[in-house]
Amino acid sequence: MEYTLYIAILLISFVLIVLVVIQSRSPGMANRDASSIYRTRRGLEKTMHQATIALGVSFLLLALITSLPIF
């Protein structure tokens, strides 16, 4: 059980790193156009953003669980 949690944390952390790096490569605010200030995320960008949030929360919960004294 303990090793399963550690492996899950490792996998989530690697996927989270990849998602953050991929998102940072997109132009985002680099385009200083007035029309780009109020743009919304759509399609794959929205899915990656939501996956990053979900993986971040799950990583936090797993880290808190594995830090309990029972492990």
mmCIF file as gemmi writes it, N, C-alpha and C atoms, coordinates in Angstrom:
data_model
loop_
_atom_site.group_PDB
_atom_site.id
_atom_site.type_symbol
_atom_site.label_atom_id
_atom_site.label_alt_id
_atom_site.label_comp_id
_atom_site.label_asym_id
_atom_site.label_entity_id
_atom_site.label_seq_id
_atom_site.pdbx_PDB_ins_code
_atom_site.Cartn_x
_atom_site.Cartn_y
_atom_site.Cartn_z
_atom_site.occupancy
_atom_site.B_iso_or_equiv
_atom_site.pdbx_formal_charge
_atom_site.auth_seq_id
_atom_site.auth_asym_id
_atom_site.pdbx_PDB_model_num
ATOM 1 N N . MET Axp A 1 ? 0.824 -1.193 0 1 0 ? 1 A 1
ATOM 2 C CA . MET Axp A 1 ? 0 0 0 1 0 ? 1 A 1
ATOM 3 C C . MET Axp A 1 ? 0.869 1.258 0 1 0 ? 1 A 1
ATOM 4 N N . GLU Axp A 2 ? 1.895 1.24 0.822 1 0 ? 2 A 1
ATOM 5 C CA . GLU Axp A 2 ? 2.773 2.409 0.935 1 0 ? 2 A 1
ATOM 6 C C . GLU Axp A 2 ? 3.496 2.682 -0.383 1 0 ? 2 A 1
ATOM 7 N N . TYR Axp A 3 ? 3.985 1.63 -1.011 1 0 ? 3 A 1
ATOM 8 C CA . TYR Axp A 3 ? 4.705 1.799 -2.273 1 0 ? 3 A 1
ATOM 9 C C . TYR Axp A 3 ? 3.781 2.266 -3.393 1 0 ? 3 A 1
ATOM 10 N N . THR Axp A 4 ? 2.548 1.84 -3.34 1 0 ? 4 A 1
ATOM 11 C CA . THR Axp A 4 ? 1.57 2.26 -4.346 1 0 ? 4 A 1
ATOM 12 C C . THR Axp A 4 ? 1.347 3.77 -4.27 1 0 ? 4 A 1
ATOM 13 N N . LEU Axp A 5 ? 1.261 4.295 -3.053 1 0 ? 5 A 1
ATOM 14 C CA . LEU Axp A 5 ? 1.083 5.741 -2.887 1 0 ? 5 A 1
ATOM 15 C C . LEU Axp A 5 ? 2.295 6.509 -3.404 1 0 ? 5 A 1
ATOM 16 N N . TYR Axp A 6 ? 3.481 6 -3.119 1 0 ? 6 A 1
ATOM 17 C CA . TYR Axp A 6 ? 4.696 6.67 -3.584 1 0 ? 6 A 1
ATOM 18 C C . TYR Axp A 6 ? 4.803 6.644 -5.109 1 0 ? 6 A 1
ATOM 19 N N . ILE Axp A 7 ? 4.442 5.529 -5.712 1 0 ? 7 A 1
ATOM 20 C CA . ILE Axp A 7 ? 4.474 5.44 -7.173 1 0 ? 7 A 1
ATOM 21 C C . ILE Axp A 7 ? 3.438 6.377 -7.782 1 0 ? 7 A 1
ATOM 22 N N . ALA Axp A 8 ? 2.255 6.469 -7.159 1 0 ? 8 A 1
ATOM 23 C CA . ALA Axp A 8 ? 1.216 7.379 -7.652 1 0 ? 8 A 1
ATOM 24 C C . ALA Axp A 8 ? 1.684 8.827 -7.567 1 0 ? 8 A 1
ATOM 25 N N . ILE Axp A 9 ? 2.357 9.183 -6.479 1 0 ? 9 A 1
ATOM 26 C CA . ILE Axp A 9 ? 2.88 10.554 -6.347 1 0 ? 9 A 1
ATOM 27 C C . ILE Axp A 9 ? 3.918 10.841 -7.419 1 0 ? 9 A 1
ATOM 28 N N . LEU Axp A 10 ? 4.796 9.894 -7.679 1 0 ? 10 A 1
ATOM 29 C CA . LEU Axp A 10 ? 5.811 10.082 -8.719 1 0 ? 10 A 1
ATOM 30 C C . LEU Axp A 10 ? 5.182 10.26 -10.095 1 0 ? 10 A 1
ATOM 31 N N . LEU Axp A 11 ? 4.223 9.419 -10.433 1 0 ? 11 A 1
ATOM 32 C CA . LEU Axp A 11 ? 3.576 9.523 -11.739 1 0 ? 11 A 1
ATOM 33 C C . LEU Axp A 11 ? 2.819 10.846 -11.889 1 0 ? 11 A 1
ATOM 34 N N . ILE Axp A 12 ? 2.091 11.229 -10.849 1 0 ? 12 A 1
ATOM 35 C CA . ILE Axp A 12 ? 1.346 12.487 -10.909 1 0 ? 12 A 1
ATOM 36 C C . ILE Axp A 12 ? 2.297 13.666 -11.03 1 0 ? 12 A 1
ATOM 37 N N . SER Axp A 13 ? 3.414 13.616 -10.311 1 0 ? 13 A 1
ATOM 38 C CA . SER Axp A 13 ? 4.349 14.74 -10.377 1 0 ? 13 A 1
ATOM 39 C C . SER Axp A 13 ? 4.973 14.866 -11.763 1 0 ? 13 A 1
ATOM 40 N N . PHE Axp A 14 ? 5.304 13.752 -12.408 1 0 ? 14 A 1
ATOM 41 C CA . PHE Axp A 14 ? 5.874 13.817 -13.75 1 0 ? 14 A 1
ATOM 42 C C . PHE Axp A 14 ? 4.864 14.361 -14.756 1 0 ? 14 A 1
ATOM 43 N N . VAL Axp A 15 ? 3.624 13.899 -14.674 1 0 ? 15 A 1
ATOM 44 C CA . VAL Axp A 15 ? 2.59 14.379 -15.588 1 0 ? 15 A 1
ATOM 45 C C . VAL Axp A 15 ? 2.312 15.853 -15.34 1 0 ? 15 A 1
ATOM 46 N N . LEU Axp A 16 ? 2.318 16.251 -14.08 1 0 ? 16 A 1
ATOM 47 C CA . LEU Axp A 16 ? 2.086 17.652 -13.737 1 0 ? 16 A 1
ATOM 48 C C . LEU Axp A 16 ? 3.194 18.55 -14.276 1 0 ? 16 A 1
ATOM 49 N N . ILE Axp A 17 ? 4.422 18.102 -14.183 1 0 ? 17 A 1
ATOM 50 C CA . ILE Axp A 17 ? 5.55 18.859 -14.725 1 0 ? 17 A 1
ATOM 51 C C . ILE Axp A 17 ? 5.408 19.024 -16.232 1 0 ? 17 A 1
ATOM 52 N N . VAL Axp A 18 ? 5.056 17.938 -16.914 1 0 ? 18 A 1
ATOM 53 C CA . VAL Axp A 18 ? 4.895 17.995 -18.377 1 0 ? 18 A 1
ATOM 54 C C . VAL Axp A 18 ? 3.778 18.961 -18.76 1 0 ? 18 A 1
ATOM 55 N N . LEU Axp A 19 ? 2.652 18.896 -18.05 1 0 ? 19 A 1
ATOM 56 C CA . LEU Axp A 19 ? 1.547 19.792 -18.365 1 0 ? 19 A 1
ATOM 57 C C . LEU Axp A 19 ? 1.924 21.256 -18.157 1 0 ? 19 A 1
ATOM 58 N N . VAL Axp A 20 ? 2.637 21.553 -17.09 1 0 ? 20 A 1
ATOM 59 C CA . VAL Axp A 20 ? 3.023 22.94 -16.826 1 0 ? 20 A 1
ATOM 60 C C . VAL Axp A 20 ? 4.009 23.438 -17.883 1 0 ? 20 A 1
ATOM 61 N N . VAL Axp A 21 ? 4.941 22.592 -18.274 1 0 ? 21 A 1
ATOM 62 C CA . VAL Axp A 21 ? 5.92 22.996 -19.286 1 0 ? 21 A 1
ATOM 63 C C . VAL Axp A 21 ? 5.239 23.219 -20.634 1 0 ? 21 A 1
ATOM 64 N N . ILE Axp A 22 ? 4.309 22.357 -20.991 1 0 ? 22 A 1
ATOM 65 C CA . ILE Axp A 22 ? 3.596 22.52 -22.258 1 0 ? 22 A 1
ATOM 66 C C . ILE Axp A 22 ? 2.77 23.805 -22.24 1 0 ? 22 A 1
ATOM 67 N N . GLN Axp A 23 ? 2.135 24.111 -21.127 1 0 ? 23 A 1
ATOM 68 C CA . GLN Axp A 23 ? 1.325 25.325 -21.047 1 0 ? 23 A 1
ATOM 69 C C . GLN Axp A 23 ? 2.184 26.579 -21.08 1 0 ? 23 A 1
ATOM 70 N N . SER Axp A 24 ? 3.371 26.521 -20.541 1 0 ? 24 A 1
ATOM 71 C CA . SER Axp A 24 ? 4.22 27.709 -20.525 1 0 ? 24 A 1
ATOM 72 C C . SER Axp A 24 ? 4.777 28.025 -21.912 1 0 ? 24 A 1
ATOM 73 N N . ARG Axp A 25 ? 4.772 27.061 -22.81 1 0 ? 25 A 1
ATOM 74 C CA . ARG Axp A 25 ? 5.265 27.293 -24.166 1 0 ? 25 A 1
ATOM 75 C C . ARG Axp A 25 ? 4.255 28.005 -25.048 1 0 ? 25 A 1
ATOM 76 N N . SER Axp A 26 ? 2.992 27.974 -24.673 1 0 ? 26 A 1
ATOM 77 C CA . SER Axp A 26 ? 1.987 28.667 -25.475 1 0 ? 26 A 1
ATOM 78 C C . SER Axp A 26 ? 2.158 30.169 -25.308 1 0 ? 26 A 1
ATOM 79 N N . PRO Axp A 27 ? 1.863 30.95 -26.329 1 0 ? 27 A 1
ATOM 80 C CA . PRO Axp A 27 ? 2.139 32.382 -26.285 1 0 ? 27 A 1
ATOM 81 C C . PRO Axp A 27 ? 1.431 33.116 -25.157 1 0 ? 27 A 1
ATOM 82 N N . GLY Axp A 28 ? 0.196 32.765 -24.862 1 0 ? 28 A 1
ATOM 83 C CA . GLY Axp A 28 ? -0.517 33.37 -23.748 1 0 ? 28 A 1
ATOM 84 C C . GLY Axp A 28 ? -0.536 34.88 -23.805 1 0 ? 28 A 1
ATOM 85 N N . MET Axp A 29 ? 0.103 35.542 -22.859 1 0 ? 29 A 1
ATOM 86 C CA . MET Axp A 29 ? 0.1 36.997 -22.772 1 0 ? 29 A 1
ATOM 87 C C . MET Axp A 29 ? 1.202 37.643 -23.615 1 0 ? 29 A 1
ATOM 88 N N . ALA Axp A 30 ? 1.951 36.845 -24.361 1 0 ? 30 A 1
ATOM 89 C CA . ALA Axp A 30 ? 3.007 37.418 -25.182 1 0 ? 30 A 1
ATOM 90 C C . ALA Axp A 30 ? 2.433 38.324 -26.267 1 0 ? 30 A 1
ATOM 91 N N . ASN Axp A 31 ? 1.244 38.004 -26.714 1 0 ? 31 A 1
ATOM 92 C CA . ASN Axp A 31 ? 0.582 38.835 -27.705 1 0 ? 31 A 1
ATOM 93 C C . ASN Axp A 31 ? -0.112 39.982 -26.969 1 0 ? 31 A 1
ATOM 94 N N . ARG Axp A 32 ? 0.379 41.184 -27.081 1 0 ? 32 A 1
ATOM 95 C CA . ARG Axp A 32 ? -0.14 42.328 -26.32 1 0 ? 32 A 1
ATOM 96 C C . ARG Axp A 32 ? -1.323 43.007 -26.995 1 0 ? 32 A 1
ATOM 97 N N . ASP Axp A 33 ? -2.02 42.252 -27.779 1 0 ? 33 A 1
ATOM 98 C CA . ASP Axp A 33 ? -3.193 42.754 -28.476 1 0 ? 33 A 1
ATOM 99 C C . ASP Axp A 33 ? -4.296 43.088 -27.481 1 0 ? 33 A 1
ATOM 100 N N . ALA Axp A 34 ? -5.104 44.103 -27.747 1 0 ? 34 A 1
ATOM 101 C CA . ALA Axp A 34 ? -6.218 44.44 -26.865 1 0 ? 34 A 1
ATOM 102 C C . ALA Axp A 34 ? -7.273 43.342 -26.894 1 0 ? 34 A 1
ATOM 103 N N . SER Axp A 35 ? -7.379 42.638 -28.009 1 0 ? 35 A 1
ATOM 104 C CA . SER Axp A 35 ? -8.389 41.586 -28.104 1 0 ? 35 A 1
ATOM 105 C C . SER Axp A 35 ? -7.974 40.327 -27.359 1 0 ? 35 A 1
ATOM 106 N N . SER Axp A 36 ? -6.696 40.16 -27.069 1 0 ? 36 A 1
ATOM 107 C CA . SER Axp A 36 ? -6.241 38.941 -26.409 1 0 ? 36 A 1
ATOM 108 C C . SER Axp A 36 ? -6.335 39.032 -24.892 1 0 ? 36 A 1
ATOM 109 N N . ILE Axp A 37 ? -6.651 40.193 -24.362 1 0 ? 37 A 1
ATOM 110 C CA . ILE Axp A 37 ? -6.708 40.338 -22.908 1 0 ? 37 A 1
ATOM 111 C C . ILE Axp A 37 ? -7.881 39.555 -22.332 1 0 ? 37 A 1
ATOM 112 N N . TYR Axp A 38 ? -9.01 39.583 -22.996 1 0 ? 38 A 1
ATOM 113 C CA . TYR Axp A 38 ? -10.216 38.957 -22.472 1 0 ? 38 A 1
ATOM 114 C C . TYR Axp A 38 ? -10.545 37.634 -23.15 1 0 ? 38 A 1
ATOM 115 N N . ARG Axp A 39 ? -9.571 36.947 -23.638 1 0 ? 39 A 1
ATOM 116 C CA . ARG Axp A 39 ? -9.868 35.702 -24.339 1 0 ? 39 A 1
ATOM 117 C C . ARG Axp A 39 ? -10.014 34.558 -23.34 1 0 ? 39 A 1
ATOM 118 N N . THR Axp A 40 ? -10.825 33.576 -23.696 1 0 ? 40 A 1
ATOM 119 C CA . THR Axp A 40 ? -11.068 32.437 -22.831 1 0 ? 40 A 1
ATOM 120 C C . THR Axp A 40 ? -10.345 31.216 -23.378 1 0 ? 40 A 1
ATOM 121 N N . ARG Axp A 41 ? -10.101 30.292 -22.474 1 0 ? 41 A 1
ATOM 122 C CA . ARG Axp A 41 ? -9.47 29.046 -22.9 1 0 ? 41 A 1
ATOM 123 C C . ARG Axp A 41 ? -10.516 28.173 -23.573 1 0 ? 41 A 1
ATOM 124 N N . ARG Axp A 42 ? -10.102 27.529 -24.653 1 0 ? 42 A 1
ATOM 125 C CA . ARG Axp A 42 ? -11.01 26.645 -25.38 1 0 ? 42 A 1
ATOM 126 C C . ARG Axp A 42 ? -10.274 25.398 -25.81 1 0 ? 42 A 1
ATOM 127 N N . GLY Axp A 43 ? -11.015 24.337 -25.983 1 0 ? 43 A 1
ATOM 128 C CA . GLY Axp A 43 ? -10.489 23.104 -26.543 1 0 ? 43 A 1
ATOM 129 C C . GLY Axp A 43 ? -9.428 22.46 -25.688 1 0 ? 43 A 1
ATOM 130 N N . LEU Axp A 44 ? -8.308 22.143 -26.324 1 0 ? 44 A 1
ATOM 131 C CA . LEU Axp A 44 ? -7.219 21.437 -25.653 1 0 ? 44 A 1
ATOM 132 C C . LEU Axp A 44 ? -6.596 22.277 -24.546 1 0 ? 44 A 1
ATOM 133 N N . GLU Axp A 45 ? -6.512 23.576 -24.747 1 0 ? 45 A 1
ATOM 134 C CA . GLU Axp A 45 ? -5.938 24.453 -23.723 1 0 ? 45 A 1
ATOM 135 C C . GLU Axp A 45 ? -6.775 24.425 -22.444 1 0 ? 45 A 1
ATOM 136 N N . LYS Axp A 46 ? -8.09 24.403 -22.583 1 0 ? 46 A 1
ATOM 137 C CA . LYS Axp A 46 ? -8.978 24.34 -21.419 1 0 ? 46 A 1
ATOM 138 C C . LYS Axp A 46 ? -8.847 22.987 -20.72 1 0 ? 46 A 1
ATOM 139 N N . THR Axp A 47 ? -8.767 21.925 -21.502 1 0 ? 47 A 1
ATOM 140 C CA . THR Axp A 47 ? -8.626 20.586 -20.935 1 0 ? 47 A 1
ATOM 141 C C . THR Axp A 47 ? -7.309 20.454 -20.174 1 0 ? 47 A 1
ATOM 142 N N . MET Axp A 48 ? -6.229 20.99 -20.746 1 0 ? 48 A 1
ATOM 143 C CA . MET Axp A 48 ? -4.935 20.929 -20.057 1 0 ? 48 A 1
ATOM 144 C C . MET Axp A 48 ? -4.954 21.756 -18.78 1 0 ? 48 A 1
ATOM 145 N N . HIS Axp A 49 ? -5.623 22.886 -18.796 1 0 ? 49 A 1
ATOM 146 C CA . HIS Axp A 49 ? -5.729 23.731 -17.61 1 0 ? 49 A 1
ATOM 147 C C . HIS Axp A 49 ? -6.497 23.007 -16.503 1 0 ? 49 A 1
ATOM 148 N N . GLN Axp A 50 ? -7.607 22.386 -16.851 1 0 ? 50 A 1
ATOM 149 C CA . GLN Axp A 50 ? -8.393 21.656 -15.868 1 0 ? 50 A 1
ATOM 150 C C . GLN Axp A 50 ? -7.657 20.424 -15.36 1 0 ? 50 A 1
ATOM 151 N N . ALA Axp A 51 ? -6.926 19.751 -16.237 1 0 ? 51 A 1
ATOM 152 C CA . ALA Axp A 51 ? -6.15 18.58 -15.817 1 0 ? 51 A 1
ATOM 153 C C . ALA Axp A 51 ? -5.026 18.986 -14.868 1 0 ? 51 A 1
ATOM 154 N N . THR Axp A 52 ? -4.427 20.149 -15.109 1 0 ? 52 A 1
ATOM 155 C CA . THR Axp A 52 ? -3.371 20.641 -14.224 1 0 ? 52 A 1
ATOM 156 C C . THR Axp A 52 ? -3.926 20.912 -12.829 1 0 ? 52 A 1
ATOM 157 N N . ILE Axp A 53 ? -5.097 21.511 -12.764 1 0 ? 53 A 1
ATOM 158 C CA . ILE Axp A 53 ? -5.713 21.777 -11.465 1 0 ? 53 A 1
ATOM 159 C C . ILE Axp A 53 ? -6.059 20.473 -10.755 1 0 ? 53 A 1
ATOM 160 N N . ALA Axp A 54 ? -6.662 19.537 -11.472 1 0 ? 54 A 1
ATOM 161 C CA . ALA Axp A 54 ? -7.051 18.257 -10.874 1 0 ? 54 A 1
ATOM 162 C C . ALA Axp A 54 ? -5.831 17.476 -10.39 1 0 ? 54 A 1
ATOM 163 N N . LEU Axp A 55 ? -4.779 17.452 -11.189 1 0 ? 55 A 1
ATOM 164 C CA . LEU Axp A 55 ? -3.57 16.736 -10.775 1 0 ? 55 A 1
ATOM 165 C C . LEU Axp A 55 ? -2.877 17.428 -9.611 1 0 ? 55 A 1
ATOM 166 N N . GLY Axp A 56 ? -2.925 18.751 -9.582 1 0 ? 56 A 1
ATOM 167 C CA . GLY Axp A 56 ? -2.337 19.477 -8.452 1 0 ? 56 A 1
ATOM 168 C C . GLY Axp A 56 ? -3.051 19.176 -7.154 1 0 ? 56 A 1
ATOM 169 N N . VAL Axp A 57 ? -4.371 19.133 -7.204 1 0 ? 57 A 1
ATOM 170 C CA . VAL Axp A 57 ? -5.146 18.812 -5.998 1 0 ? 57 A 1
ATOM 171 C C . VAL Axp A 57 ? -4.911 17.373 -5.572 1 0 ? 57 A 1
ATOM 172 N N . SER Axp A 58 ? -4.895 16.449 -6.526 1 0 ? 58 A 1
ATOM 173 C CA . SER Axp A 58 ? -4.653 15.048 -6.174 1 0 ? 58 A 1
ATOM 174 C C . SER Axp A 58 ? -3.237 14.844 -5.647 1 0 ? 58 A 1
ATOM 175 N N . PHE Axp A 59 ? -2.26 15.573 -6.193 1 0 ? 59 A 1
ATOM 176 C CA . PHE Axp A 59 ? -0.901 15.491 -5.671 1 0 ? 59 A 1
ATOM 177 C C . PHE Axp A 59 ? -0.847 15.992 -4.233 1 0 ? 59 A 1
ATOM 178 N N . LEU Axp A 60 ? -1.522 17.09 -3.96 1 0 ? 60 A 1
ATOM 179 C CA . LEU Axp A 60 ? -1.554 17.631 -2.602 1 0 ? 60 A 1
ATOM 180 C C . LEU Axp A 60 ? -2.187 16.643 -1.628 1 0 ? 60 A 1
ATOM 181 N N . LEU Axp A 61 ? -3.309 16.052 -2.026 1 0 ? 61 A 1
ATOM 182 C CA . LEU Axp A 61 ? -3.97 15.088 -1.143 1 0 ? 61 A 1
ATOM 183 C C . LEU Axp A 61 ? -3.117 13.848 -0.898 1 0 ? 61 A 1
ATOM 184 N N . LEU Axp A 62 ? -2.502 13.333 -1.946 1 0 ? 62 A 1
ATOM 185 C CA . LEU Axp A 62 ? -1.626 12.159 -1.767 1 0 ? 62 A 1
ATOM 186 C C . LEU Axp A 62 ? -0.42 12.493 -0.9 1 0 ? 62 A 1
ATOM 187 N N . ALA Axp A 63 ? 0.127 13.683 -1.06 1 0 ? 63 A 1
ATOM 188 C CA . ALA Axp A 63 ? 1.263 14.084 -0.234 1 0 ? 63 A 1
ATOM 189 C C . ALA Axp A 63 ? 0.864 14.187 1.228 1 0 ? 63 A 1
ATOM 190 N N . LEU Axp A 64 ? -0.324 14.726 1.485 1 0 ? 64 A 1
ATOM 191 C CA . LEU Axp A 64 ? -0.806 14.802 2.864 1 0 ? 64 A 1
ATOM 192 C C . LEU Axp A 64 ? -1.08 13.421 3.451 1 0 ? 64 A 1
ATOM 193 N N . ILE Axp A 65 ? -1.632 12.533 2.636 1 0 ? 65 A 1
ATOM 194 C CA . ILE Axp A 65 ? -1.918 11.17 3.119 1 0 ? 65 A 1
ATOM 195 C C . ILE Axp A 65 ? -0.631 10.43 3.438 1 0 ? 65 A 1
ATOM 196 N N . THR Axp A 66 ? 0.381 10.543 2.565 1 0 ? 66 A 1
ATOM 197 C CA . THR Axp A 66 ? 1.63 9.81 2.813 1 0 ? 66 A 1
ATOM 198 C C . THR Axp A 66 ? 2.439 10.425 3.945 1 0 ? 66 A 1
ATOM 199 N N . SER Axp A 67 ? 2.134 11.658 4.319 1 0 ? 67 A 1
ATOM 200 C CA . SER Axp A 67 ? 2.874 12.255 5.424 1 0 ? 67 A 1
ATOM 201 C C . SER Axp A 67 ? 2.273 11.92 6.778 1 0 ? 67 A 1
ATOM 202 N N . LEU Axp A 68 ? 1.16 11.212 6.786 1 0 ? 68 A 1
ATOM 203 C CA . LEU Axp A 68 ? 0.559 10.805 8.054 1 0 ? 68 A 1
ATOM 204 C C . LEU Axp A 68 ? 1.488 9.833 8.774 1 0 ? 68 A 1
ATOM 205 N N . PRO Axp A 69 ? 1.452 9.813 10.094 1 0 ? 69 A 1
ATOM 206 C CA . PRO Axp A 69 ? 2.371 8.948 10.853 1 0 ? 69 A 1
ATOM 207 C C . PRO Axp A 69 ? 2.14 7.459 10.668 1 0 ? 69 A 1
ATOM 208 N N . ILE Axp A 70 ? 0.999 7.041 10.095 1 0 ? 70 A 1
ATOM 209 C CA . ILE Axp A 70 ? 0.759 5.609 9.919 1 0 ? 70 A 1
ATOM 210 C C . ILE Axp A 70 ? 1.606 5.012 8.807 1 0 ? 70 A 1
ATOM 211 N N . PHE Axp A 71 ? 2.183 5.859 7.944 1 0 ? 71 A 1
ATOM 212 C CA . PHE Axp A 71 ? 3.011 5.342 6.848 1 0 ? 71 A 1
ATOM 213 C C . PHE Axp A 71 ? 4.445 5.416 7.235 1 0 ? 71 A 1
